Each structure stands twice: as C-alpha cells, then as structure tokens.
Amino acid sequence: MPDAPQQPAADPDRPDLDLSGVAPATVAVVAGRPPRVPDAPLNPPVTFASTYHAGGDVEYGRYGNPTWTALETAVGALEGGSALSYASGLAAVAAVLEVLLPDGGTVVAPRSAYTGTRAQLTALEATGRVQVRPVDPADTTEVLAALDGATVVWLDSPTNPLLDVADVRTVAAAAHAAGAALVVDSTFATPLLRRPMDDGADLVVHSATKLIAGHSDVLLGLVATRDSTVLARLDDQRRLKGAVPGPMEAWLVLRGLRTLALRVERGQRNATTLAQRLRMHPRVDRVRYPGFGAMVAIEVSGGGAAADAVATAVRLWVHATSLGGVESTLERRRRWESEAAEVPESLLRLSCGIEDVDDLWADLSRALDSAAG
Ligand SMILES: *Cc1c(COP(=O)(O)O)cnc(C)c1O
C-alpha cells in the first residue's frame, strides 16, 4: 500500500497515544478505542441512548453519541483531520453541499459524478439555488478552465463507475487561487489508498456503506476536514437537520474499519489480476482499472444485452448494486435510468471482494463465454 504522510491525530480517550509516523493500516486498528484502564472493554460498546443525564457536553442523542465519536476519531486519524458521521453517504453529500454553497453559488462537478450526487446538484440547480458546471474530472485543463467564479469544486476520484482519477493536487491549488473550496468524494480510494487532504482538498466525503464498512450490511456516510470553522458549521447543521447515523450502524462501520487494510489489500490484488486477465478475454472490448483499489469496469462486446447476460450468468459473483463488500459483486450500471450518459451501455462495474482469485476468474470468464452475443 502506498505510504501516506502522517500527522499527529488527537484521540480524546487516549491522550497517551501518538499516531504520528504510525502507518494507516495500524491507525485503522488502534484508533477510536476506550481508555486502557483495568476491565474496560477493548472495543467501544454500542451506546443506545436518545438522551443523557443533564449537565454534560452532549445532552441529547441527535447531538452526539460515544459510538459515533469512536468511529469519527478513527476516520479522522486516517484522513488526517476531524470526521463527522451521517445516516448515509448521500446525507453526507447533502450536508456538505448545503454548508458550503451560498445561494447563487457555482459548483464545478464531474459529468459522471455518483448518480445521487448528480441528482442532488440537478435538484439544487432546478430550484435556482446554485449553478452547476459539469466537467470531466480526469481532464485537468477542462477543470481549471471552469474555475473562474466557482464557489465549490467537487471531485469524485476515482469516479463511479468510469474509474477516472483526478489530479487533486493541481486542482486544489487552482481552486484555492480562484477562491473555491475543493471537496473530494474518496469512496473508491478509501482513506488507505489516498488522503486527498494531503494534496490540498478541503473536505473528504466517504460512502462508508461501501469499502469502509465492507460487509454489505449497513449505510453510513462520513465527512472529514482540517478546517475547524467548516467542521463547526457541519456539526451545527447535523444537529439541526438530524441526518445522524444509528449507534449500531456506527459500531458496524467501526468493526469493518478494523479489517479495512486486509480487505483493500486483497481486493486490490484480485482486481489487478482480474484486470490483466480480462484484457486478454475476447468478449471484453475495454478494461478500466486505475491501477489501485478493488474496482474494475469492463465493456462487454455485444452491448447492453450481452452485459446483462453476463450479470445473470455468474454464480459466485453476485449480481447486485452497491460495492465494496467482502463478496464480489457486479452490475451493468446503465440499467439505472439515472446513470450518466457518458457510461457505456455495455459497462459492467466489478467490485472485487476477498474470494480466491482463480475461482472469481473461472466464474466470470465462463459467464463472459456463455454470454457471447
Ligand atoms: C454509494 C456512493 C455514494 C452514496 O452513498 P450511500 O451510502 O449509498 O448514500 C456516494 N458516493 C459514491 C462514490 C458512492 O459510490
């Protein structure tokens, strides 16, 4: 896994713990634990509470929860900032757009941004609240040319499902020079493969539903930032709007985070091997793999019908939407009407899990052969 520069991260429950110089795989395991006192549990318990005894700092279940705090501490340490958790990835996206965008603001955003993010931006534009400038995030020249007068630059990197990678460092510098804030949806990279704030991003968004939780059993979103003013505004907004996660959800995501390094390593290895083999397969016209991560996209020869046939012919792979679980899943993205026009009809998005790669290959190559159209 690439080395990410580290910076000290505060863990309120562990003042003795200095995470500077500690590798991300270690941070994912050690951060967000209870204090080391005799008979304290190793893991934060799930705290089910709508209200707390009066006179403290929290008071009410919409304002705070110790299980969220444990997760936020760990994710903040991984991204090198402070994190807030939300009911879903899209709740986190909505919170960031609301807090960062004044009425009349301008957002530069990928044409192929995640469908839900695009739908939120389209809805905001339809009410006249903001103006959206669509760009290809991998075309840095196009992104830079769109910055004049922008309030927010939004990047998904890599994008879902085209797997385009943005030059975050160059865009961040230019966005700041133009007076805009840069947000990166880093769901596909996870905090282990990229740390966008090290490259100058102001905020990072994750659908923890995907790789961070990793078991296809929970929805949760995260935002991380180093800007204490933005953090305070987001916290106020979350208290008011109430898009908070349940404590059980936060606990499940933290449980998933503990094995993130292992799962990403294995998923990435499987994805690399499968991308190589798929490039040689006669039924595959194009393979998209950014060179890191567990996601691969292929264009099946024979068009949308052939891609649908592959999706229904697999037996070990699971035909389902979403991604990032221990189980390998695939989906033809254009089966969704909301999917971007840039996404080819024949594109299958593959989320590589942790199964044996030869079993995955045997199942997928047989499905491709059987779907020959
Ligand atoms: C799934 C996803 C989201 C939305 O997250 P939910 O948890 O489903 O609300 C946002 N961005 C990306 C890149 C995603 O893949």
PDBQT file of the ligand as one rigid body, heavy atoms in Angstrom, charges set to zero:
ROOT
HETATM    1  C1  LIG A 401     -22.655   4.840  -2.900  1.00  0.00    +0.000 C 
HETATM    2  C2  LIG A 401     -21.946   6.119  -3.114  1.00  0.00    +0.000 A 
HETATM    3  C3  LIG A 401     -22.413   7.308  -2.521  1.00  0.00    +0.000 A 
HETATM    4  C4  LIG A 401     -23.689   7.358  -1.717  1.00  0.00    +0.000 C 
HETATM    5  O1  LIG A 401     -23.561   6.644  -0.520  1.00  0.00    +0.000 OA
HETATM    6  P1  LIG A 401     -24.829   5.978   0.240  1.00  0.00    +0.000 P 
HETATM    7  O2  LIG A 401     -24.189   5.447   1.457  1.00  0.00    +0.000 OA
HETATM    8  O3  LIG A 401     -25.389   4.945  -0.689  1.00  0.00    +0.000 OA
HETATM    9  O4  LIG A 401     -25.803   7.064   0.491  1.00  0.00    +0.000 OA
HETATM   10  C5  LIG A 401     -21.681   8.462  -2.729  1.00  0.00    +0.000 A 
HETATM   11  N1  LIG A 401     -20.571   8.465  -3.487  1.00  0.00    +0.000 NA
HETATM   12  C6  LIG A 401     -20.090   7.343  -4.073  1.00  0.00    +0.000 A 
HETATM   13  C7  LIG A 401     -18.852   7.404  -4.887  1.00  0.00    +0.000 C 
HETATM   14  C8  LIG A 401     -20.775   6.138  -3.910  1.00  0.00    +0.000 A 
HETATM   15  O5  LIG A 401     -20.307   5.033  -4.510  1.00  0.00    +0.000 OA
ENDROOT
TORSDOF 0
